[in-house]
Structure formats: structure tokens, C-alpha cells
Amino acid sequence: MSMRSVRPLLAILAVASLAACSGAPAPGSTGSPTQAPTSGPSSSSTAPGSPSTSSTPTAGGSQSATAGRGDAELSITLLETPEAAPKTFTLVCTGGTPAAESNHPSAAEACAAIKNNPSMLNPAPPRADRACTMQYGGPATAKVTGAVDGKEVVAAFNRTDGCQIGMWDVAKSVLGSDGGF
């Protein structure tokens, strides 16, 4: 095989690999992206007064996320670099609105994000058969503990590969940082 035909083949493989990580279908493919399992039941129709569903990116690419009540009591510890002092935030939300005891830098945005997608703090781990881009998004790490809508949350975030960066990006308003360099 000549180099002239190998380069386009390598480009196609690279695009397909990125599409596998993002959950989007590969160029030229038919069919929908593979979705990560959701943590709760979903329905194509919603009853009056029940939470609505919307498409929200999460750890496995796109999945249907159910809006929640927006009640949260969280402790967030952010370490932007190994040398930096950890930043600790308290986030208390009621109905998607921050409570007075919150000391989060963007509490209103974080509470709204939790109400719209409460499962963002309990992402499904990347599937073993899913390729993640081998990129480094920086040394930032974050830990979140507490409860959202009455469900315990114990989550750790980092930016060590494309899948981890994707999970961070979904939760960045709650983490208090975009995690970039």
C-alpha cells in the first residue's frame, strides 16, 4: 500500500475513533450513536407535573436526562494543580435556587445545572469497549460529596483523557472550574 492511500485511511480511523468517544456516529455511518445506560427510567411522554426530558451530554456521549427537583447539599473540593491549595465550596440548592449558606462561586448556575441534569454528578463509567481520546486536559481534580434530590453523591472528576474531560465539561458549573490550563 502506498503512502498516498494510507494517509486518508489513517484520517478516517482517527475520525471514527473520536466519534466513538463523543458518542456521535462516524461519518458515513447510518444509525444512531451508542448511548450509555441511564441511571433512571425514561419515558417518551411526560405526564403533567412530572419532570421533562431533554438531550444532555454526559459521560457516555449524549443521553436523555431527566430534570430533577433541584434540591442539593454538596461539598465540592477542587484542586486545580498539585501545588495549589485546595478550594472547598458548599452548594445548597432548593428547587434549583441557591440557599444563603452556599459559598460556591457561581451558585445560581450550579443549582440550575443540577435541576436540569441531576445525574451529571453520578456519571456512568466509560464502557470498556469505548475508545477515549488519549489527550491530557490538565492536572485539575475535583471531588463532590453530598446529596442531590435525596440521592447520595460521591463523585471524583479529572481530565486525564477525552472521556474524563467530557464528564468534567458536563459538570463544570458545579465543580466551579472549567479545569483548563
VOBA-1610 file (N, C-alpha, C; in pm, whole numbers, padded with zeros to 5 digits, always signed):
BEGIN
Met+00085-00117+00000Met+00000+00000+00000Met+00089+00123+00000Ser+00058+00219-00084Ser+00141+00338-00092Ser+00101+00438+00016Met+00190+00530+00046Met+00163+00634+00145Met+00045+00720+00103Arg+00023+00734-00028Arg-00086+00816-00078Arg-00222+00758-00034Ser-00233+00626-00026Ser-00360+00565+00015Ser-00366+00540+00166Val-00252+00538+00235Val-00250+00514+00379Val-00295+00638+00456Arg-00255+00756+00415Arg-00291+00878+00488Arg-00442+00899+00498Pro-00518+00888+00389Pro-00663+00903+00403Pro-00724+00796+00495Leu-00670+00675+00489Leu-00719+00568+00575Leu-00694+00603+00721Leu-00577+00656+00752Leu-00546+00696+00889Leu-00638+00809+00935Ala-00668+00902+00847Ala-00758+01013+00881Ala-00897+00960+00912Ile-00945+00865+00835Ile-01078+00807+00858Ile-01080+00735+00992Leu-00974+00659+01022Leu-00967+00588+01151Leu-00963+00686+01268Ala-00893+00797+01253Ala-00886+00896+01360Ala-01023+00958+01385Val-01096+00991+01280Val-01229+01050+01293Val-01324+00948+01357Ala-01316+00822+01314Ala-01402+00719+01372Ala-01373+00700+01520Ser-01247+00707+01558Ser-01209+00695+01699Ser-01265+00809+01781Leu-01255+00932+01729Leu-01312+01047+01800Leu-01463+01035+01810Ala-01528+00988+01705Ala-01673+00973+01708Ala-01713+00870+01812Ala-01634+00764+01828Ala-01664+00663+01930Ala-01658+00723+02069Cys-01566+00813+02092Cys-01554+00875+02224Cys-01665+00975+02248Ser-01706+01046+02146Ser-01806+01150+02164Ser-01948+01096+02163Gly-01964+00971+02121Gly-02097+00915+02114Gly-02168+00949+01984Ala-02104+01024+01896Ala-02164+01062+01768Ala-02136+00953+01666Pro-02225+00935+01570Pro-02199+00835+01468Pro-02080+00876+01381Ala-02006+00777+01333Ala-01892+00803+01247Ala-01941+00857+01114Pro-01861+00943+01050Pro-01901+00997+00921Pro-01933+00885+00824Gly-02041+00898+00751Gly-02078+00798+00653Gly-02156+00682+00710Ser-02169+00675+00843Ser-02243+00563+00900Ser-02390+00598+00908Thr-02471+00495+00915Thr-02613+00518+00938Thr-02640+00475+01080Gly-02748+00500+01136Gly-02774+00455+01272Gly-02735+00560+01373Ser-02775+00535+01493Ser-02756+00634+01599Ser-02636+00599+01683Pro-02585+00696+01761Pro-02473+00670+01847Pro-02513+00575+01959Thr-02414+00502+02008Thr-02437+00416+02122Thr-02450+00504+02245Gln-02546+00474+02327Gln-02570+00556+02445Gln-02532+00481+02570Ala-02481+00555+02668Ala-02451+00497+02798Ala-02583+00471+02869Pro-02585+00371+02957Pro-02708+00346+03028Pro-02744+00464+03117Thr-02873+00489+03130Thr-02918+00595+03218Thr-02939+00539+03356Ser-02936+00625+03455Ser-02950+00578+03592Ser-03095+00569+03636Gly-03188+00614+03556Gly-03327+00610+03598Gly-03416+00579+03480Pro-03543+00557+03508Pro-03634+00527+03399Pro-03654+00648+03310Ser-03680+00622+03183Ser-03709+00732+03093Ser-03836+00698+03017Ser-03899+00799+02969Ser-04026+00781+02900Ser-04031+00879+02785Ser-04097+00839+02676Ser-04105+00929+02563Ser-04211+01035+02582Ser-04302+01015+02677Ser-04401+01117+02706Ser-04399+01146+02855Thr-04433+01266+02890Thr-04432+01303+03030Thr-04572+01342+03072Ala-04606+01302+03192Ala-04736+01336+03246Ala-04732+01480+03298Pro-04846+01546+03304Pro-04848+01683+03357Pro-04792+01685+03499Gly-04704+01781+03523Gly-04644+01796+03657Gly-04522+01710+03679Ser-04489+01620+03585Ser-04370+01537+03602Ser-04253+01603+03532Pro-04129+01564+03572Pro-04012+01626+03510Pro-04006+01599+03360Ser-03955+01694+03286Ser-03941+01677+03142Ser-03807+01612+03111Thr-03794+01560+02991Thr-03666+01503+02950Thr-03608+01588+02840Ser-03475+01590+02836Ser-03406+01663+02730Ser-03278+01590+02700Ser-03220+01617+02586Ser-03094+01555+02549Ser-02981+01637+02608Thr-02902+01573+02695Thr-02794+01642+02762Thr-02669+01558+02752Pro-02553+01615+02713Pro-02433+01535+02704Pro-02389+01487+02842Thr-02346+01363+02847Thr-02294+01306+02972Thr-02175+01219+02942Ala-02134+01142+03038Ala-02013+01062+03026Ala-02011+00972+02904Gly-02122+00916+02865Gly-02125+00824+02754Gly-02161+00891+02623Gly-02148+01021+02611Gly-02190+01093+02493Gly-02321+01161+02523Ser-02419+01144+02438Ser-02550+01204+02462Ser-02640+01100+02523Gln-02717+01140+02619Gln-02819+01053+02673Gln-02935+01140+02717Ser-03048+01078+02733Ser-03166+01151+02774Ser-03157+01175+02924Ala-03162+01299+02966Ala-03152+01332+03107Ala-03287+01381+03156Thr-03324+01339+03274Thr-03449+01379+03333Thr-03424+01493+03430Ala-03499+01599+03418Ala-03485+01712+03510Ala-03526+01665+03649Gly-03464+01723+03749Gly-03494+01686+03886Gly-03562+01799+03962Arg-03570+01780+04092Arg-03631+01883+04178Arg-03537+02001+04198Gly-03407+01977+04188Gly-03310+02085+04208Gly-03274+02106+04353Asp-03289+02001+04436Asp-03251+02008+04576Asp-03114+01943+04592Ala-03021+02013+04654Ala-02886+01959+04669Ala-02820+02014+04794Glu-02738+01930+04855Glu-02648+01969+04963Glu-02515+01904+04929Leu-02421+01985+04881Leu-02295+01930+04830Leu-02174+02000+04890Ser-02068+01922+04902Ser-01936+01975+04934Ser-01848+01944+04813Ile-01784+02046+04760Ile-01701+02032+04640Ile-01559+02072+04677Thr-01464+01984+04647Thr-01322+02014+04669Thr-01254+02015+04533Leu-01196+02128+04498Leu-01132+02148+04368Leu-00983+02168+04389Leu-00903+02090+04317Leu-00758+02105+04319Leu-00715+02130+04175Glu-00684+02257+04143Glu-00655+02292+04004Glu-00516+02246+03960Thr-00419+02243+04051Thr-00286+02188+04024Thr-00239+02119+04151Pro-00146+02025+04139Pro-00096+01956+04258Pro-00032+02052+04360Glu+00022+02164+04311Glu+00089+02260+04401Glu-00009+02358+04466Ala-00127+02373+04410Ala-00224+02472+04458Ala-00294+02424+04584Ala-00338+02519+04663Ala-00419+02486+04780Ala-00557+02444+04732Pro-00615+02341+04792Pro-00749+02301+04750Pro-00852+02411+04779Lys-00949+02424+04690Lys-01061+02515+04711Lys-01180+02429+04750Thr-01249+02469+04856Thr-01366+02394+04901Thr-01488+02483+04896Phe-01594+02432+04833Phe-01719+02505+04820Phe-01832+02426+04884Thr-01929+02497+04936Thr-02053+02437+04981Thr-02161+02487+04887Leu-02243+02394+04839Leu-02353+02430+04750Leu-02480+02369+04806Val-02573+02456+04842Val-02704+02412+04891Val-02807+02474+04799Cys-02891+02388+04739Cys-02993+02434+04645Cys-03129+02383+04690Thr-03230+02466+04673Thr-03368+02427+04698Thr-03449+02467+04575Gly-03503+02365+04509Gly-03581+02392+04388Gly-03501+02457+04278Gly-03371+02432+04271Gly-03286+02490+04167Gly-03236+02629+04198Thr-03261+02676+04322Thr-03218+02810+04364Thr-03119+02796+04479Pro-03007+02870+04476Pro-02908+02857+04584Pro-02961+02912+04717Ala-02924+02844+04824Ala-02957+02888+04959Ala-02847+02980+05010Ala-02877+03056+05114Ala-02784+03156+05168Ala-02652+03095+05213Glu-02652+02970+05260Glu-02528+02911+05311Glu-02431+02864+05203Ser-02469+02876+05077Ser-02379+02838+04967Ser-02266+02939+04954Asn-02145+02888+04937Asn-02031+02976+04911Asn-01965+02941+04777His-02042+02883+04689His-01996+02842+04556His-01979+02967+04469Pro-01875+02975+04384Pro-01852+03096+04305Pro-01962+03128+04203Ser-02035+03027+04157Ser-02145+03052+04063Ser-02263+02963+04105Ala-02313+02988+04226Ala-02416+02903+04287Ala-02543+02896+04203Ala-02590+03008+04150Ala-02715+03007+04072Ala-02701+02918+03948Glu-02589+02931+03877Glu-02564+02849+03758Glu-02554+02701+03796Ala-02483+02671+03906Ala-02466+02533+03950Ala-02599+02470+03992Cys-02681+02544+04065Cys-02812+02491+04107Cys-02903+02465+03988Ala-02902+02556+03890Ala-02982+02538+03769Ala-02934+02414+03693Ala-02803+02394+03685Ala-02748+02278+03615Ala-02789+02148+03685Ile-02787+02148+03817Ile-02829+02029+03892Ile-02977+02000+03870Lys-03059+02103+03868Lys-03203+02083+03845Lys-03227+02026+03705Asn-03155+02076+03605Asn-03173+02031+03467Asn-03116+01892+03441Asn-03012+01852+03515Asn-02946+01724+03490Asn-02885+01671+03620Pro-02967+01621+03712Pro-02913+01575+03840Pro-02819+01456+03827Ser-02827+01379+03719Ser-02740+01262+03703Ser-02597+01299+03662Met-02571+01427+03632Met-02435+01465+03590Met-02331+01435+03698Leu-02374+01428+03824Leu-02280+01402+03933Leu-02266+01254+03963Asn-02338+01171+03891Asn-02325+01026+03900Asn-02309+00968+03760Pro-02202+01010+03689Pro-02189+00964+03550Pro-02158+00815+03545Ala-02209+00751+03442Ala-02174+00612+03418Ala-02027+00606+03378Pro-01953+00508+03429Pro-01813+00499+03386Pro-01805+00466+03238Pro-01699+00511+03172Pro-01685+00479+03030Pro-01686+00328+03010Arg-01758+00284+02909Arg-01765+00141+02880Arg-01627+00090+02839Ala-01599-00036+02870Ala-01470-00096+02836Ala-01449-00102+02686Asp-01557-00112+02608Asp-01543-00123+02463Asp-01544+00012+02393Arg-01538+00120+02470Arg-01543+00255+02414Arg-01403+00315+02415Ala-01363+00367+02301Ala-01233+00431+02292Ala-01241+00574+02343Cys-01144+00614+02423Cys-01134+00752+02471Cys-01009+00813+02411Thr-01020+00937+02366Thr-00902+01000+02308Thr-00793+01011+02412Met-00673+00989+02371Met-00558+00996+02461Met-00507+01139+02458Gln-00577+01224+02531Gln-00536+01363+02542Gln-00536+01399+02690Tyr-00458+01496+02724Tyr-00445+01539+02862Tyr-00508+01677+02875Gly-00607+01689+02961Gly-00678+01815+02976Gly-00630+01900+03091Gly-00525+01857+03159Gly-00472+01934+03270Gly-00476+01856+03399Pro-00409+01907+03503Pro-00396+01834+03629Pro-00514+01852+03725Ala-00615+01928+03688Ala-00725+01957+03781Ala-00799+01830+03821Thr-00835+01823+03949Thr-00919+01716+04002Thr-01026+01779+04089Ala-01137+01708+04104Ala-01245+01757+04190Ala-01316+01639+04252Lys-01362+01659+04375Lys-01442+01559+04445Lys-01570+01625+04491Val-01681+01554+04475Val-01811+01605+04513Val-01878+01500+04602Thr-01923+01543+04720Thr-01995+01454+04810Thr-02120+01525+04859Gly-02220+01447+04896Gly-02344+01504+04949Gly-02463+01432+04893Ala-02567+01510+04860Ala-02691+01451+04808Ala-02755+01545+04707Val-02818+01485+04605Val-02896+01558+04505Val-03031+01489+04497Asp-03137+01565+04520Asp-03273+01513+04516Asp-03287+01386+04601Gly-03221+01387+04717Gly-03231+01275+04811Gly-03142+01156+04780Lys-03064+01161+04673Lys-02975+01050+04636Lys-02832+01087+04670Glu-02761+00994+04733Glu-02622+01018+04772Glu-02535+01041+04649Val-02442+01135+04662Val-02346+01165+04558Val-02206+01150+04616Val-02126+01067+04553Val-01983+01056+04583Val-01917+01044+04446Ala-01856+01151+04398Ala-01802+01152+04263Ala-01664+01216+04260Ala-01579+01165+04173Ala-01446+01221+04152Ala-01432+01252+04003Phe-01371+01365+03973Phe-01354+01409+03836Phe-01207+01442+03811Asn-01160+01415+03689Asn-01025+01454+03648Asn-01029+01481+03497Arg-00916+01512+03441Arg-00910+01547+03298Arg-00799+01468+03230Thr-00790+01337+03260Thr-00678+01256+03212Thr-00695+01198+03072Asp-00816+01198+03018Asp-00837+01152+02880Asp-00965+01216+02827Gly-00995+01190+02702Gly-01111+01254+02640Gly-01243+01224+02709Cys-01259+01103+02759Cys-01384+01067+02827Cys-01395+01140+02960Gln-01286+01147+03036Gln-01287+01217+03164Gln-01308+01367+03144Ile-01247+01422+03039Ile-01266+01564+03008Ile-01414+01589+02977Gly-01477+01499+02903Gly-01618+01513+02871Gly-01706+01514+02996Met-01677+01424+03091Met-01753+01421+03215Met-01733+01551+03294Trp-01608+01600+03297Trp-01579+01727+03366Trp-01658+01841+03302Asp-01655+01847+03169Asp-01721+01956+03099Asp-01871+01960+03127Val-01934+01845+03141Val-02077+01840+03172Val-02103+01897+03310Ala-02013+01870+03406Ala-02034+01911+03546Ala-01957+02037+03585Lys-01893+02106+03491Lys-01803+02216+03527Lys-01870+02328+03605Ser-01997+02356+03581Ser-02061+02463+03659Ser-02074+02424+03805Val-02091+02298+03833Val-02097+02251+03973Val-01957+02242+04032Leu-01859+02201+03953Leu-01722+02186+04001Leu-01657+02320+04032Gly-01706+02428+03972Gly-01651+02561+03997Gly-01530+02594+03915Ser-01505+02516+03808Ser-01388+02542+03723Ser-01407+02471+03590Asp-01353+02533+03483Asp-01354+02463+03355Asp-01237+02366+03345Gly-01146+02370+03444Gly-01037+02273+03453Gly-00925+02294+03354Gly-00933+02395+03270Gly-00831+02417+03168Gly-00702+02470+03227Phe-00601+02468+03145Phe-00468+02514+03188Phe-00470+02662+03218
//
